Amino acid sequence: MPASEALLAAVAKLDMIELSGRIIANPDRNAPRASVAEVFALAKATEGLWAIALEAILLVNALEGAMPWESTDAEHHEHVAIQMAAVRDLLTPLSPIPTQPENDHASRS
C-alpha cells in the first residue's frame, strides 16, 4: 500500500540530519520514540542510499573496465555515460548545491 498524502506531507517537513543525529546521540531513548513519518523517511533514505551505492559500484566497474580510455569502443563509452547519469540522478536529491541548469536559470532572473 503506498504512503498516504498525510504521511508524505509529514516526511517532507523532516530534517533528516537532525533526525539521524538525535537517534544516533541516544538510540535507546530516541529510536523507540520515532514517529511513523520518521521511520518511513529513514527507510526511504536507506533504500535510496543503497541504490546510490549499487549504481556507484557499477559506475566504478565500468570506468575500471574502460581504462585506458583511448582503446575502448563507443558502446563501452555509452555504458559508462549511462552509469554516470544514473549516479548523478540519484545524488541530485541529496545535494544542497544547485545543478548547473538551476544556476543558469537563477542568474537570468
N, CA, C and O of each residue as an XYZ file, in Angstrom:
436
protein
N       0.846     -1.169      0.000
C       0.000      0.000      0.000
C       0.901      1.245      0.000
O       1.797      1.359      0.836
N       0.668      2.167     -0.925
C       1.503      3.366     -0.983
C       1.268      4.281      0.223
O       0.237      4.213      0.891
N       2.248      5.126      0.473
C       2.157      6.065      1.587
C       1.042      7.075      1.339
O       0.813      7.496      0.205
N       0.357      7.457      2.407
C      -0.722      8.434      2.293
C      -0.149      9.831      2.069
O       1.030     10.084      2.316
N      -1.006     10.726      1.598
C      -0.580     12.105      1.397
C      -0.193     12.751      2.722
O       0.745     13.546      2.774
N      -0.906     12.418      3.785
C      -0.588     12.982      5.102
C       0.791     12.519      5.564
O       1.566     13.304      6.110
N       1.089     11.252      5.345
C       2.401     10.731      5.730
C       3.495     11.408      4.908
O       4.523     11.808      5.454
N       3.282     11.535      3.612
C       4.275     12.177      2.758
C       4.468     13.644      3.133
O       5.585     14.157      3.070
N       3.390     14.321      3.523
C       3.497     15.718      3.965
C       4.320     15.810      5.244
O       5.142     16.715      5.390
N       4.107     14.883      6.167
C       4.878     14.872      7.413
C       6.355     14.586      7.133
O       7.236     15.184      7.752
N       6.618     13.682      6.213
C       8.000     13.344      5.846
C       8.690     14.558      5.233
O       9.863     14.809      5.510
N       7.978     15.307      4.410
C       8.563     16.467      3.734
C       9.024     17.537      4.720
O       9.901     18.337      4.394
N       8.453     17.562      5.903
C       8.800     18.570      6.909
C       9.998     18.164      7.769
O      10.500     18.974      8.548
N      10.455     16.930      7.634
C      11.528     16.426      8.500
C      12.885     16.965      8.098
O      13.157     17.177      6.916
N      13.724     17.182      9.078
C      15.135     17.477      8.871
C      15.869     16.157      9.102
O      16.062     15.742     10.245
N      16.268     15.514      8.037
C      16.845     14.174      8.136
C      18.167     14.159      8.903
O      18.459     13.191      9.606
N      18.959     15.203      8.779
C      20.224     15.248      9.510
C      19.946     15.353     11.007
O      20.573     14.661     11.810
N      19.012     16.215     11.378
C      18.657     16.368     12.788
C      18.066     15.068     13.330
O      18.419     14.639     14.428
N      17.174     14.442     12.571
C      16.556     13.182     12.985
C      17.605     12.104     13.193
O      17.607     11.424     14.218
N      18.487     11.949     12.233
C      19.538     10.937     12.348
C      20.442     11.225     13.532
O      20.785     10.317     14.289
N      20.827     12.470     13.696
C      21.697     12.850     14.807
C      21.044     12.599     16.160
O      21.701     12.148     17.098
N      19.752     12.892     16.258
C      19.026     12.678     17.517
C      19.004     11.194     17.873
O      19.227     10.823     19.025
N      18.739     10.365     16.896
C      18.684      8.920     17.158
C      20.070      8.368     17.464
O      20.223      7.546     18.367
N      21.075      8.809     16.726
C      22.441      8.336     16.966
C      22.932      8.777     18.339
O      23.615      8.017     19.026
N      22.592      9.998     18.744
C      23.057     10.528     20.022
C      22.540      9.719     21.211
O      23.251      9.549     22.202
N      21.305      9.221     21.117
C      20.733      8.457     22.230
C      19.742      7.436     21.660
O      18.530      7.625     21.767
N      20.250      6.359     21.055
C      19.371      5.409     20.377
C      18.387      4.706     21.316
O      17.247      4.451     20.930
N      18.809      4.393     22.531
C      17.903      3.696     23.449
C      16.674      4.534     23.764
O      15.578      3.999     23.930
N      16.853      5.824     23.844
C      15.737      6.707     24.177
C      14.978      7.187     22.938
O      13.747      7.189     22.923
N      15.719      7.597     21.894
C      15.081      8.279     20.769
C      14.582      7.373     19.648
O      13.609      7.721     18.978
N      15.209      6.232     19.423
C      14.734      5.342     18.359
C      13.317      4.838     18.623
O      12.490      4.874     17.712
N      13.005      4.370     19.831
C      11.634      3.897     20.069
C      10.578      5.007     19.995
O       9.395      4.730     19.798
N      11.007      6.244     20.151
C      10.082      7.376     20.110
C       9.866      7.929     18.705
O       9.099      8.876     18.527
N      10.522      7.362     17.722
C      10.390      7.855     16.349
C       8.957      7.664     15.855
O       8.329      6.633     16.094
N       8.464      8.679     15.165
C       7.109      8.614     14.609
C       7.098      7.733     13.362
O       8.150      7.354     12.846
N       5.913      7.420     12.893
C       5.769      6.641     11.658
C       6.429      7.393     10.502
O       7.109      6.784      9.676
N       6.235      8.697     10.439
C       6.842      9.503      9.375
C       8.367      9.443      9.445
O       9.034      9.347      8.415
N       8.915      9.499     10.655
C      10.366      9.441     10.812
C      10.915      8.080     10.401
O      11.942      8.006      9.726
N      10.250      7.018     10.795
C      10.684      5.671     10.414
C      10.591      5.492      8.902
O      11.502      4.945      8.281
N       9.493      5.954      8.313
C       9.308      5.862      6.863
C      10.402      6.646      6.141
O      10.978      6.162      5.166
N      10.687      7.857      6.619
C      11.720      8.683      5.985
C      13.090      8.016      6.067
O      13.845      8.026      5.095
N      13.409      7.444      7.211
C      14.692      6.756      7.355
C      14.767      5.523      6.453
O      15.818      5.231      5.883
N      13.660      4.807      6.327
C      13.630      3.633      5.445
C      13.824      4.050      3.987
O      14.582      3.414      3.255
N      13.142      5.114      3.566
C      13.292      5.594      2.184
C      14.717      6.097      1.936
O      15.283      5.878      0.865
N      15.287      6.771      2.936
C      16.658      7.259      2.799
C      17.633      6.093      2.668
O      18.545      6.125      1.843
N      17.434      5.071      3.483
C      18.298      3.884      3.420
C      18.185      3.225      2.052
O      19.194      2.864      1.447
N      16.967      3.071      1.571
C      16.747      2.472      0.256
C      17.442      3.297     -0.832
O      18.092      2.745     -1.720
N      17.300      4.610     -0.755
C      17.927      5.487     -1.738
C      19.438      5.440     -1.694
O      20.094      5.450     -2.736
N      19.994      5.391     -0.499
C      21.448      5.329     -0.375
C      22.007      3.999     -0.882
O      23.094      3.956     -1.458
N      21.260      2.916     -0.665
C      21.695      1.630     -1.228
C      21.651      1.670     -2.746
O      22.530      1.118     -3.406
N      20.638      2.317     -3.307
C      20.559      2.449     -4.770
C      21.762      3.222     -5.288
O      22.352      2.849     -6.302
N      22.126      4.295     -4.599
C      23.296      5.080     -4.995
C      24.555      4.234     -4.907
O      25.383      4.253     -5.818
N      24.705      3.496     -3.823
C      25.895      2.659     -3.655
C      26.001      1.622     -4.768
O      27.083      1.409     -5.316
N      24.897      0.983     -5.102
C      24.922     -0.034     -6.163
C      25.254      0.583     -7.517
O      26.051      0.030     -8.274
N      24.640      1.736     -7.825
C      24.939      2.403     -9.098
C      26.391      2.873     -9.123
O      27.035      2.812    -10.170
N      26.912      3.337     -8.002
C      28.305      3.777     -7.943
C      29.254      2.603     -8.174
O      30.270      2.751     -8.854
N      28.931      1.450     -7.615
C      29.761      0.256     -7.848
C      29.772     -0.094     -9.330
O      30.826     -0.385     -9.896
N      28.595     -0.064     -9.959
C      28.530     -0.349    -11.395
C      29.316      0.683    -12.199
O      29.986      0.334    -13.171
N      29.238      1.947    -11.800
C      29.985      3.001    -12.487
C      31.481      2.781    -12.353
O      32.218      2.874    -13.335
N      31.928      2.493    -11.148
C      33.356      2.256    -10.934
C      33.823      1.062    -11.756
O      34.896      1.106    -12.357
N      33.035      0.006    -11.787
C      33.393     -1.166    -12.589
C      33.467     -0.807    -14.069
O      34.372     -1.250    -14.776
N      32.504      0.004    -14.539
C      32.507      0.406    -15.945
C      33.719      1.277    -16.258
O      34.354      1.109    -17.299
N      34.038      2.198    -15.367
C      35.204      3.058    -15.575
C      36.497      2.244    -15.531
O      37.403      2.457    -16.337
N      36.572      1.317    -14.588
C      37.766      0.486    -14.454
C      37.972     -0.358    -15.715
O      39.097     -0.524    -16.188
N      36.876     -0.883    -16.244
C      36.978     -1.698    -17.453
C      37.311     -0.899    -18.693
O      37.741     -1.459    -19.702
N      37.116      0.407    -18.624
C      37.352      1.262    -19.784
C      38.762      1.827    -19.831
O      39.099      2.558    -20.762
N      39.579      1.508    -18.864
C      40.929      2.076    -18.842
C      41.840      1.271    -19.756
O      41.711      0.047    -19.743
N      42.722      1.815    -20.524
C      42.832      3.239    -20.835
C      41.717      3.662    -21.787
O      41.282      2.881    -22.633
N      41.267      4.885    -21.642
C      40.111      5.381    -22.389
C      40.300      5.345    -23.902
O      39.335      5.120    -24.633
N      41.492      5.555    -24.377
C      41.716      5.629    -25.829
C      41.380      4.319    -26.542
O      41.003      4.332    -27.713
N      41.515      3.188    -25.844
C      41.368      1.897    -26.513
C      39.957      1.310    -26.393
O      39.732      0.190    -26.852
N      39.010      2.023    -25.798
C      37.666      1.474    -25.623
C      36.773      1.867    -26.787
O      37.006      2.864    -27.471
N      35.745      1.053    -26.992
C      34.834      1.318    -28.105
C      33.680      2.229    -27.672
O      33.508      2.512    -26.486
N      32.908      2.673    -28.634
C      31.799      3.599    -28.383
C      30.736      2.972    -27.494
O      30.138      3.666    -26.672
N      30.489      1.676    -27.641
C      29.480      1.004    -26.812
C      29.870      1.052    -25.332
O      29.022      1.280    -24.470
N      31.135      0.840    -25.049
C      31.592      0.891    -23.651
C      31.497      2.317    -23.108
O      31.115      2.512    -21.955
N      31.838      3.308    -23.920
C      31.716      4.705    -23.503
C      30.256      5.036    -23.191
O      29.969      5.755    -22.234
N      29.343      4.512    -23.995
C      27.924      4.748    -23.754
C      27.494      4.110    -22.427
O      26.724      4.707    -21.675
N      27.983      2.914    -22.140
C      27.666      2.243    -20.875
C      28.146      3.085    -19.694
O      27.420      3.250    -18.714
N      29.353      3.612    -19.780
C      29.899      4.462    -18.721
C      29.046      5.724    -18.578
O      28.734      6.138    -17.461
N      28.672      6.331    -19.692
C      27.848      7.547    -19.644
C      26.483      7.275    -19.006
O      25.977      8.110    -18.257
N      25.891      6.127    -19.291
C      24.603      5.753    -18.694
C      24.748      5.596    -17.187
O      23.904      6.075    -16.429
N      25.811      4.930    -16.745
C      26.033      4.750    -15.304
C      26.300      6.080    -14.618
O      25.821      6.314    -13.508
N      27.065      6.955    -15.272
C      27.329      8.271    -14.697
C      26.025      9.051    -14.527
O      25.818      9.700    -13.502
N      25.160      8.989    -15.516
C      23.871      9.682    -15.427
C      23.011      9.100    -14.319
O      22.326      9.842    -13.615
N      23.036      7.782    -14.155
C      22.247      7.146    -13.094
C      22.729      7.593    -11.713
O      21.916      7.891    -10.838
N      24.051      7.642    -11.518
C      24.592      8.093    -10.231
C      24.255      9.563    -10.006
O      23.869      9.947     -8.902
N      24.397     10.384    -11.038
C      24.079     11.811    -10.919
C      22.613     12.005    -10.547
O      22.303     12.820     -9.678
N      21.705     11.269    -11.191
C      20.267     11.372    -10.894
C      19.959     10.979     -9.452
O      19.118     11.599     -8.802
N      20.636      9.955     -8.958
C      20.409      9.514     -7.586
C      20.977     10.497     -6.564
O      20.419     10.656     -5.478
N      22.073     11.151     -6.905
C      22.700     12.086     -5.973
C      21.988     13.437     -5.932
O      22.064     14.132     -4.918
N      21.308     13.821     -6.993
C      20.691     15.139     -7.081
C      19.797     15.481     -5.895
O      19.938     16.573     -5.344
N      18.879     14.602     -5.468
C      18.019     14.987     -4.335
C      18.772     15.140     -3.017
O      18.265     15.764     -2.084
N      19.969     14.580     -2.931
C      20.736     14.649     -1.690
C      21.617     15.875     -1.612
O      22.110     16.210     -0.535
N      21.825     16.546     -2.720
C      22.792     17.628     -2.774
C      22.165     18.989     -2.495
O      21.168     19.355     -3.118
N      22.747     19.739     -1.558
C      22.253     21.090     -1.320
C      22.781     22.085     -2.346
O      22.364     23.243     -2.360
N      23.696     21.638     -3.205
C      24.304     22.512     -4.203
C      23.466     22.444     -5.477
O      23.247     21.353     -6.003
N      22.984     23.600     -5.996
C      22.174     23.578     -7.216
C      22.964     23.037     -8.397
O      24.183     23.190     -8.463
N      22.265     22.407     -9.324
C      22.922     21.917    -10.527
C      23.161     23.093    -11.472
O      22.614     24.176    -11.262
N      23.965     22.892    -12.499
C      24.315     23.956    -13.428
C      23.087     24.600    -14.070
O      23.025     25.828    -14.116
N      22.096     23.834    -14.573
C      20.921     24.481    -15.161
C      20.189     25.382    -14.162
O      19.683     26.436    -14.547
N      20.125     24.986    -12.892
C      19.465     25.807    -11.886
C      20.249     27.103    -11.677
O      19.647     28.160    -11.488
N      21.579     27.036    -11.708
C      22.402     28.236    -11.571
C      22.189     29.164    -12.749
O      22.075     30.377    -12.572
N      22.133     28.602    -13.965
C      21.926     29.420    -15.159
C      20.593     30.139    -15.092
O      20.504     31.327    -15.401
N      19.551     29.417    -14.685
C      18.217     29.994    -14.601
C      18.174     31.120    -13.565
O      17.574     32.168    -13.800
N      18.813     30.891    -12.428
C      18.806     31.888    -11.356
C      19.545     33.148    -11.762
O      19.159     34.250    -11.374
N      20.616     32.990    -12.548
C      21.401     34.169    -12.937
C      20.689     35.005    -13.983
O      21.021     36.179    -14.152
N      19.714     34.436    -14.695
C      18.964     35.179    -15.703
C      17.869     36.034    -15.099
O      17.372     36.954    -15.747
N      17.490     35.743    -13.873
C      16.396     36.488    -13.254
C      16.803     37.867    -12.832
O      15.986     38.615    -12.294
